[in-house]
């Protein structure tokens, strides 16, 4: 494992590049969520392809294309099976089975070209569950509002990430986990959680969701925590693989995985909240 780089001073010039990138990408994502169907599936498929390429480059320098291909095929198989869940709910079982088979296949393909074949298998396990959950969130199973639930997960993850970046860079203070992420602070962590809770309440209130305020705030809290955890987890993975960023696809942001690391975890939490609301377990 490589040592952590020293904390750098905040680059305000980079903020402008980040904003421009967001202005271009965010409307595309929101439009795909709104229209759903093939538009949503197409955007997700493109994202899976790009994430797989980044994963192959990070984990298998000798054969990045081979690893990227097997990870992409495995995750896409699970995603397309989930998409068919609107027709027959049993397809979700097929999707989860595809994750297991795909992970085993990825490890098999990587056995002679990667230092640690398990990393290829983990790429499937890392990406596929969030894709399955996101397809389910956008679906209309149970006559719930799939659009608002999907907007909710993106809004919570984005608000937590942006607030943590701005508040932490402005207030600074004690480091959250300097060993793996020397630029993250406790002030940013708390600011991100507060923003996620406020955002979750606002989205559920103005979108006509039936979640009580307390439930919405809890969804934001745990979604924000998941976003922070996903960000830290990816930071730890990058230290393990000896890379600074997952790629250089998005100006000012690095790779796509650098932007959706927290979202991958947040999706699972919000999907659990939707399931609890649908089944009447908690909410």
N, C-alpha and C positions, 0 to 999 in steps of 0.2 A: 504494500500500500504506500502510495506516495504521500509526502508530508503536505500539510495544508499551506496554501500561499498566504502571505500576510494580508491583513485587511487593507483594502485600498480606499482612497478618498473618493467621495461621491462625485461622479462625473455628470454635471448638469447638462453638458452638451449632448450626452447620450440620451437624456430624457426626451429631447426633441425627436430623435430618431425613433425611439420607442413609440412616441405618440403617433408619428406618421405611419409606422407599421400597423399600429392598432386601428387607425382610421381606415386603412385598406382592408384589413382582415376581419375585423369585428362585424361589419355589415354583411359580409359574405356568410359568416357563420350564423348570424341571426336570421338571414333570409332562408337559409337551408333548414333551420329549425322550424320556421314559420310554415314553409311549404311542405315539409316532411316528404314522405314517399321516396321517390328515386333521387330527388335533389339532396335530401338528407343522407341517403345511403351513398350517393356519389361523393359527397364531401367527406364522409367518414372513411370511405375506401381510399381516397387520395391521402388522407391523413395517415391511415394505416401503412400505406406504401412508403411514405416519407419517414415515418417512425421506424419502420423495419430497416430501411436503408441506414438510418442513423445508428440503430442498434447493431447492425452488422459491422459498421465502421468502428464502433467503440469496442466491441467484444472479440472480433476476429479479424485482425489486421491482415492475416495471410489469405483469407478468403471471404472478404466482406460481402461480395455479391451472392455467394452461395448461401451464407447464413441469412442475409436479408431476404432472399427469395423464399426459403423454407419458413421463416417466421411470418412473412407476409401472407403466404398461401394458407398457413394454419390459422392465422387470426382472421383473414377474410372468410374462410370456411365457417368459422364460428359466428361471424357477424352476419353472413348471408343466411345461415340457418336461423338465427334470431329474427331476422327480418321476415322470415316465413311464419313466425309465431303468430302473426295476425290471422293467418289462414288456419293454422292448427297449432295449439299451444304446446303440443308434444315436440315441436321443432326446437323449443328451448332446451329440452333434454338432449337433443342431437347436438345443439350448440355447445353445451357443457362437456359432452363426450368428445367433441372436436378439440377442445382445449387440451384434454389429457392425451389424446392420440397425437395432436400436433406437437405438443411438448416432447413426447417420446421420439417423434420423427425428427424434430430439430436436433435433439441430442445425438441421434444416430447419424445424421448427415454431418454433424460437426465433429464427430469423434476423431477424424484424422487430420483436420485442418484448423482446429481451435485448441488453444492450450487447455481450456476448461470447457468441454462440451455442454456442461450443465448451464453455462451462461446463455447458450442458444435456446435451451428449453425454458429458461427463466424469462427470456424475451417474450415467448408466447404467453406464459402465465402472467406476466406483468401487463401486457396490453389487452389480451382477449377478454378477461372478465369485465373490464370497464366498458368495452365496446358492446358486449352483450347487454349489460345493465343500461347503457345509454339508448340502445334500440328499444329496450323494454320501457324505459321512461317516456320515450316519444310516442309509444304505441297508445292505442285507445282501449286496451284491455281493462275491463271493469268499469267502462264508461267514465273514466276519469279524464281530466284535462291533461293530455300528454304534452301539449305545447307549453303550458304554464309550468309543469314540472321540469321540463327540459330547460326552459328559460331560467328557472330557479337555480338549477345546478351550475349553469354557466355564470349567472350573476353573482352567486355566492363565491365561487372560486375566483372570478375576476376581481371582485371587490376586496376580498381578503388579500389577494396577491398585490394589487395596486396600493392598498392602504398600508400594507406591511412595508412595501418599498419606499413610499413617500414618507410615512411617519418615522420609520427606522432611519432613513437617510437624513431627515431633518433633526430629530431629537437625539439620535445616536444612543449612547449609554452602554450598559453591560451587554456583552455578546451572548447570544442564545446558545450556540453550540460551535465555538470557534474551531474545534478540531476538524470539523467537516465543512462548515460554512462560516468563514470568518467575518462576513459582512452582515449577517443577520443579527438583529438585536432584540432584546426583550420588549423595548418600546414598539418596534415594528410588529412583533408577535401580538401584543395586546391590541394595538391599533387595527391589525388585520381581523382579529376576532370581533371587535366591536363593529367594524364595517360590515362583516359578514352577517352578523345578527340583525343589524338595521336593514340591510339589503334583503334578507330573507323575509322579514316582516313586510317590507314595502312591496315586494313582488307578490307575496301571497295576498296581501290586502287589496292591491289595485288590479290583480288579475282575476279576482272573484273566487279564489281558492277558499275552501271551507275550513282550513286549518285555524284553530284558535291562536291567539297572539302568542301564548306561552309555547305552543308547539312550534310555531314559526321561528321564534327566537332560539329554541333548542336546536331546530334543524340548521339554523345559521351558525350556531355555536359549534356543533359537531362537524358541520360541513367546513367551517373555517379551520377547525383543528385538523381535519383530514387534509385540507389544502396545504397547511403548513407542514404536516407530517410527510406528505408526498414530495414537497419541495426539498425537505431535509434528506429524505430517502434517496432522491436522485443525486443530491450533492454527495452523499456517501458512495453511491455507485460510481460517480465520476472520479472520485478519489481512488477508488479501487481499480478502475480501468486506466487511471493516469491521464485523464483528459480534462481540459478546462470547461469546454462546452460540448454538448452532444452533437453539434454541427454549426453551420453558419448560414442556415437557410433564411432566417428572419433578421433583417438589419436591426442592430441595437439589442437584440434578444438572444442571439445564438441560434441553437437548433430548435426544431419544433418540440422535441421532448423537454427542453428547458422551459417551454411555455405551458405545456399541458401536464407536467409532472404532478402538480397539486390537483389538477382537474381529474386525473385518473383516480385518485383516492376519494375526492369529493363526490364523484359520480356514485360510488358504491354506498356512501353514507346517505345521499339523497334518495337513491333507489330503495334502501332499507326503510327510509321514512315513508316513501310512497307505499311500500308493501304494508307497513304498520298501519297507515291510514286506511288503506283498502280493506285490510282484514279486521280493523277495529281493535288492534292489540293495545296501542298506546294512545294514538292521537284521536 
